[in-house]
């Protein structure tokens, strides 16, 4: 009871009642400044968002492509529906985190609030302390990309040292972490990239690069134990010949491959399911430790002010990106 009373007292001393956020209505986003600051419930903390990423899922949400997922989840609709990765400062004491803690994380993909707003309440299991060696902007570029690829390679791909991996879309927001983490886990990494990206990706650890402008995937004369497609443009039927007998195809958007995902259970060449629905405090702590040890670096393509949000969404649609697109949410 003392613990609960203390939490309530700490929260009621928080004087800000309204905040800015990007509101989605009729497939259009607008910046509004009269949104109500949310109140944390059990197992949640209130966090002041410093930076948040913009990624393709946000664009899909605006265009209505993720509406089915949200409907199937029975999720409550919130004014702010975009923004997943973020970094910020805890504003209320919880069970695991205290006011003033610097955290980063990833809210539930289908349910709950999103991060393109000045304050968010989030389950403490979805966040971790930011890496001590980087700033808020770099921390906000990490959780979704690093966590998704870590889970995809370990849990779905069952990666082992010496595995041969092909990463399609290696220079994007997920790809830059997939290259680094695959190397960290002992794989031989081949990366498919666009013009001018070869050396950048090799510097991140790729053993070999392939230009999609010069060679089609179907024409590659090699086989791989894991084929990670982060472009959402590849069909399983077109690339299954690139998989070794134990090979796994892992698409960034499994909904484009439902027949293959749910297909023949006796097929040796399998299709995985690359989707991490929410943050994981334990794995985010592991990722933070890698960063602090210099084994993983955060990659930012461009950073935008909140008022320039439309430029950020436009950049997400453009080719040739290197890493994450970041938006500064808080001014102080």
C-alpha positions as a printed NumPy array, in Angstrom:
array([[  0.   ,   0.   ,   0.   ],
       [  2.846,   2.396,   0.757],
       [  4.316,   1.649,  -2.649],
       [  1.039,   2.395,  -4.429],
       [  0.48 ,   5.629,  -2.499],
       [  3.995,   6.768,  -3.293],
       [  3.456,   6.156,  -7.003],
       [  0.207,   8.094,  -6.988],
       [  1.735,  11.019,  -5.128],
       [  4.644,  11.177,  -7.522],
       [  2.347,  11.192, -10.541],
       [ -0.119,  13.77 ,  -9.263],
       [  2.788,  16.191,  -8.788],
       [  3.305,  16.105, -12.547],
       [  1.864,  19.444, -13.634],
       [  1.781,  19.233, -17.437],
       [ -1.729,  18.308, -18.564],
       [ -1.506,  18.652, -22.345],
       [  1.049,  17.672, -24.959],
       [  1.885,  17.76 , -28.657],
       [  1.45 ,  14.762, -30.902],
       [  0.867,  13.629, -34.469],
       [ -2.818,  12.796, -34.874],
       [ -3.99 ,  10.493, -37.656],
       [ -7.403,  11.214, -39.181],
       [ -8.699,  10.066, -42.565],
       [ -5.238,   8.94 , -43.678],
       [ -3.728,  12.345, -42.934],
       [ -1.421,  13.35 , -40.095],
       [ -1.522,  16.696, -38.305],
       [  0.488,  18.135, -35.407],
       [ -1.788,  19.025, -32.488],
       [ -0.882,  20.522, -29.11 ],
       [ -3.965,  19.874, -26.974],
       [ -3.661,  16.131, -26.379],
       [ -4.156,  14.9  , -22.836],
       [ -1.073,  13.582, -21.05 ],
       [ -1.742,   9.89 , -20.275],
       [ -1.742,   8.364, -16.773],
       [  0.282,   5.212, -16.018],
       [ -1.447,   2.089, -14.758],
       [ -0.021,  -0.92 , -12.965],
       [  3.283,  -2.105, -14.489],
       [  3.523,   1.116, -16.536],
       [  5.59 ,   4.281, -16.314],
       [  5.134,   7.701, -17.838],
       [  7.992,   8.619, -20.155],
       [  8.843,  11.963, -21.725],
       [  9.747,  11.087, -25.298],
       [ 12.957,  12.726, -26.495],
       [ 13.326,  11.093, -29.913],
       [ 11.326,   8.591, -31.932],
       [ 11.918,   6.862, -35.233],
       [  9.847,   6.982, -38.399],
       [  9.663,   3.732, -40.328],
       [  7.736,   1.985, -43.071],
       [  5.162,   0.621, -40.616],
       [  4.17 ,   4.201, -39.811],
       [  3.613,   4.927, -43.495],
       [  1.569,   1.74 , -43.811],
       [ -0.507,   2.821, -40.791],
       [ -1.224,   6.209, -42.376],
       [ -2.235,   4.514, -45.62 ],
       [ -4.507,   2.088, -43.748],
       [ -2.501,  -1.065, -44.509],
       [ -2.165,  -2.071, -40.841],
       [ -5.85 ,  -1.563, -40.04 ],
       [ -6.595,  -5.306, -40.187],
       [ -3.907,  -6.127, -37.628],
       [ -5.238,  -3.52 , -35.22 ],
       [ -8.82 ,  -4.715, -35.738],
       [ -7.903,  -8.357, -35.116],
       [ -6.076,  -7.39 , -31.928],
       [ -9.127,  -5.573, -30.573],
       [ -6.904,  -2.594, -29.886],
       [ -8.325,   0.631, -28.529],
       [ -7.928,   3.522, -30.953],
       [ -5.691,   6.396, -29.823],
       [ -5.284,   9.798, -31.502],
       [ -1.564,   9.14 , -32.059],
       [ -1.163,   5.962, -34.084],
       [  2.362,   6.307, -35.474],
       [  5.774,   5.845, -33.895],
       [  7.354,   2.701, -32.45 ],
       [ 10.978,   3.082, -31.368],
       [ 11.775,   5.843, -28.907],
       [ 14.085,   7.131, -26.206],
       [ 13.222,   9.379, -23.292],
       [ 13.187,  10.067, -19.573],
       [ 10.954,   8.333, -17.013],
       [  8.585,  10.788, -15.271],
       [  6.91 ,   8.46 , -12.753],
       [  8.262,   5.803, -10.405],
       [  7.449,   2.233, -11.348],
       [  8.375,  -1.2  , -10.056],
       [ 11.63 ,  -1.43 , -12.056],
       [ 12.342,   2.096, -13.263],
       [ 12.494,   5.389, -11.386],
       [ 11.827,   8.986, -12.28 ],
       [ 14.854,  10.363, -14.114],
       [ 15.927,   7.044, -15.671],
       [ 16.973,   7.334, -19.311],
       [ 15.219,   4.578, -21.248],
       [ 14.605,   3.321, -24.744],
       [ 12.139,   0.809, -26.073],
       [  9.35 ,  -0.291, -28.32 ],
       [  5.61 ,  -0.252, -27.44 ],
       [  3.137,  -2.93 , -28.489],
       [  2.859,  -3.016, -32.273],
       [ -0.916,  -3.418, -32.394],
       [ -2.128,  -2.199, -28.994],
       [ -1.667,   0.871, -26.846],
       [ -0.116,   4.259, -27.421],
       [  2.534,   5.11 , -29.977],
       [  5.579,   7.333, -29.717],
       [  4.97 ,  10.357, -31.94 ],
       [  3.818,  12.345, -28.91 ],
       [  5.576,  14.174, -26.074],
       [  4.607,  11.705, -23.331],
       [  3.77 ,   8.017, -23.427],
       [  2.806,   5.414, -20.845],
       [  4.45 ,   2.074, -21.488],
       [  4.758,  -1.299, -19.82 ],
       [  8.063,  -1.577, -17.972],
       [  8.758,  -4.918, -19.68 ],
       [  9.03 ,  -3.117, -23.034],
       [ 11.871,  -0.743, -22.105],
       [ 15.467,  -0.787, -20.868],
       [ 18.108,   1.717, -19.834],
       [ 19.695,   3.444, -22.826],
       [ 23.282,   2.529, -23.704],
       [ 25.53 ,   4.793, -21.66 ],
       [ 27.866,   5.517, -24.562],
       [ 25.361,   7.103, -26.983],
       [ 22.823,   9.923, -26.887],
       [ 19.018,   9.924, -27.03 ],
       [ 18.822,  10.258, -30.811],
       [ 21.112,   7.272, -31.414],
       [ 19.242,   5.249, -28.783],
       [ 15.915,   5.882, -30.528],
       [ 17.33 ,   4.38 , -33.733],
       [ 18.082,   1.032, -32.076],
       [ 15.281,  -0.934, -30.405],
       [ 12.949,  -2.018, -33.214],
       [ 15.618,  -2.756, -35.803],
       [ 18.101,  -4.415, -33.47 ],
       [ 15.512,  -6.374, -31.479],
       [ 13.615,  -7.593, -34.552],
       [ 16.724,  -8.836, -36.314],
       [ 18.114, -10.442, -33.151],
       [ 14.891, -12.402, -32.598],
       [ 14.585, -13.181, -36.313],
       [ 18.093, -14.604, -36.599],
       [ 18.148, -16.471, -33.273],
       [ 14.563, -17.671, -32.854],
       [ 13.359, -17.955, -36.46 ],
       [ 16.541, -18.574, -38.436],
       [ 18.139, -20.714, -35.693],
       [ 21.432, -19.138, -36.673],
       [ 24.656, -20.976, -35.935],
       [ 28.271, -19.985, -36.33 ],
       [ 29.329, -20.443, -39.944],
       [ 25.843, -20.046, -41.419],
       [ 25.666, -18.29 , -44.779],
       [ 23.171, -15.417, -44.75 ],
       [ 21.843, -13.229, -47.55 ],
       [ 20.323,  -9.915, -46.426],
       [ 18.223,  -8.141, -49.047],
       [ 17.829,  -4.44 , -48.256],
       [ 20.907,  -4.364, -46.044],
       [ 21.337,  -0.576, -45.886],
       [ 17.878,   0.224, -44.493],
       [ 16.624,   0.702, -40.957],
       [ 16.592,  -3.023, -40.133],
       [ 19.344,  -4.099, -42.503],
       [ 22.137,  -2.112, -40.869],
       [ 21.49 ,  -4.017, -37.635],
       [ 20.944,  -7.361, -39.357],
       [ 24.421,  -7.145, -40.903],
       [ 26.078,  -6.311, -37.588],
       [ 24.158,  -8.827, -35.487],
       [ 24.592, -11.65 , -38.006],
       [ 28.353, -11.079, -37.899],
       [ 28.216, -10.859, -34.091],
       [ 26.564, -14.315, -34.105],
       [ 29.263, -15.812, -36.347],
       [ 27.633, -15.867, -39.799],
       [ 29.111, -15.243, -43.251],
       [ 27.084, -12.283, -44.488],
       [ 26.235, -11.387, -48.072],
       [ 24.314,  -8.143, -48.492],
       [ 22.154,  -6.895, -51.358],
       [ 22.402,  -3.106, -51.62 ],
       [ 21.815,  -0.18 , -53.932],
       [ 24.355,   1.964, -55.793],
       [ 26.976,   3.602, -53.579],
       [ 26.139,   1.482, -50.513],
       [ 28.733,  -1.265, -50.933],
       [ 31.575,   0.151, -48.865],
       [ 29.208,   1.429, -46.173],
       [ 27.821,  -2.074, -45.662],
       [ 31.253,  -3.699, -45.772],
       [ 32.365,  -1.299, -43.049],
       [ 29.503,  -2.647, -40.918],
       [ 30.855,  -6.163, -41.336],
       [ 29.385,  -7.653, -44.522],
       [ 31.701, -10.221, -46.133],
       [ 30.249,  -9.733, -49.595],
       [ 27.968,  -7.222, -51.335],
       [ 25.686,  -7.6  , -54.337],
       [ 24.24 ,  -4.63 , -56.24 ],
       [ 20.574,  -5.138, -57.064],
       [ 21.108,  -2.854, -60.052],
       [ 23.639,  -5.265, -61.528],
       [ 22.281,  -8.667, -60.543],
       [ 18.835, -10.081, -59.849],
       [ 18.381, -12.29 , -56.816],
       [ 17.218, -15.175, -58.99 ],
       [ 20.523, -15.067, -60.903],
       [ 22.782, -15.422, -57.852],
       [ 24.799, -18.631, -58.132],
       [ 24.903, -19.556, -54.465],
       [ 22.769, -20.955, -51.653],
       [ 22.136, -19.614, -48.142],
       [ 21.021, -20.962, -44.799],
       [ 19.014, -17.8  , -44.095],
       [ 17.609, -15.346, -46.613],
       [ 16.403, -12.223, -44.842],
       [ 14.281,  -9.996, -47.098],
       [ 13.783,  -6.49 , -45.712],
       [ 12.433,  -4.963, -48.94 ],
       [  8.986,  -6.688, -48.87 ],
       [  9.322,  -7.082, -52.66 ],
       [ 10.543, -10.673, -52.912],
       [  8.341, -13.714, -53.551],
       [  9.213, -17.058, -52.017],
       [  8.625, -18.854, -55.305],
       [ 11.26 , -16.679, -56.968],
       [ 14.042, -17.201, -54.434],
       [ 13.496, -20.665, -52.963],
       [ 16.304, -21.953, -55.184],
       [ 18.721, -19.777, -53.207],
       [ 18.032, -21.66 , -49.991],
       [ 20.17 , -24.533, -48.781],
       [ 18.357, -27.777, -47.797],
       [ 18.05 , -26.389, -44.255],
       [ 17.413, -22.872, -45.502],
       [ 14.881, -20.446, -44.039],
       [ 13.336, -17.509, -45.879],
       [ 12.468, -14.675, -43.463],
       [ 10.449, -11.829, -45.019],
       [  9.984,  -8.492, -43.267],
       [  6.275,  -8.611, -44.088],
       [  5.028, -12.18 , -43.571],
       [  1.5  , -11.149, -44.586],
       [  2.774, -11.03 , -48.175],
       [  3.651, -14.724, -47.912],
       [  0.82 , -16.237, -45.887],
       [  0.392, -19.235, -48.206],
       [  4.088, -20.057, -47.807],
       [  4.139, -19.351, -44.061],
       [  1.139, -21.617, -43.532],
       [  2.096, -24.055, -46.282],
       [  3.393, -27.604, -46.436],
       [  4.786, -28.54 , -42.99 ],
       [  6.988, -31.216, -44.607],
       [  8.77 , -28.765, -46.883],
       [ 12.439, -28.6  , -45.896],
       [ 12.917, -25.048, -47.115],
       [ 10.878, -23.04 , -44.647],
       [  9.398, -19.565, -44.472],
       [  9.808, -17.775, -41.154],
       [  7.784, -15.053, -39.523],
       [  9.736, -11.86 , -38.845],
       [  7.624,  -9.889, -36.416],
       [  8.429,  -8.786, -32.883],
       [  5.224,  -7.431, -31.414],
       [  6.701,  -5.378, -28.562],
       [  9.855,  -4.497, -26.684],
       [ 11.709,  -7.   , -24.53 ],
       [ 13.578,  -5.518, -21.571],
       [ 16.035,  -8.399, -21.306],
       [ 17.004,  -8.403, -24.968],
       [ 17.127,  -4.592, -25.095],
       [ 19.544,  -4.701, -22.159],
       [ 21.679,  -7.197, -24.101],
       [ 21.637,  -4.882, -27.134],
       [ 22.61 ,  -1.902, -24.942],
       [ 25.563,  -3.885, -23.595],
       [ 26.737,  -4.667, -27.13 ],
       [ 26.622,  -0.948, -27.915],
       [ 28.557,  -0.063, -24.775],
       [ 31.184,  -2.664, -25.669],
       [ 31.556,  -1.231, -29.179],
       [ 30.113,  -4.39 , -30.792],
       [ 27.067,  -2.675, -32.3  ],
       [ 26.615,   0.858, -33.594],
       [ 23.458,   2.889, -34.124],
       [ 22.904,   4.199, -37.657],
       [ 20.847,   7.337, -38.363],
       [ 19.918,   8.369, -41.892],
       [ 18.437,  11.797, -41.083],
       [ 16.935,  13.624, -38.096],
       [ 13.904,  15.922, -38.326],
       [ 12.184,  18.324, -35.947],
       [  8.647,  17.411, -34.895],
       [  7.226,  20.311, -36.912],
       [  8.921,  18.863, -40.016],
       [  7.264,  15.479, -39.602],
       [  5.99 ,  15.377, -43.184],
       [  9.545,  15.565, -44.526],
       [ 10.368,  12.583, -42.323],
       [  7.487,  10.524, -43.681],
       [  8.476,  11.493, -47.227],
       [ 12.071,  10.422, -46.595],
       [ 10.828,   7.028, -45.409],
       [  9.353,   6.432, -48.859],
       [ 12.596,   7.292, -50.663],
       [ 15.229,   4.765, -51.8  ],
       [ 18.874,   4.952, -50.815],
       [ 18.46 ,   5.379, -47.05 ],
       [ 21.194,   4.434, -44.601],
       [ 19.728,   3.376, -41.277],
       [ 16.883,   4.905, -39.307],
       [ 14.982,   8.132, -39.814],
       [ 14.671,   9.941, -36.481],
       [ 12.376,  12.717, -35.258],
       [ 13.105,  14.973, -32.304],
       [  9.961,  15.012, -30.148],
       [ 10.931,  17.041, -27.061],
       [ 12.552,  20.466, -27.21 ],
       [ 14.184,  20.096, -23.772]])
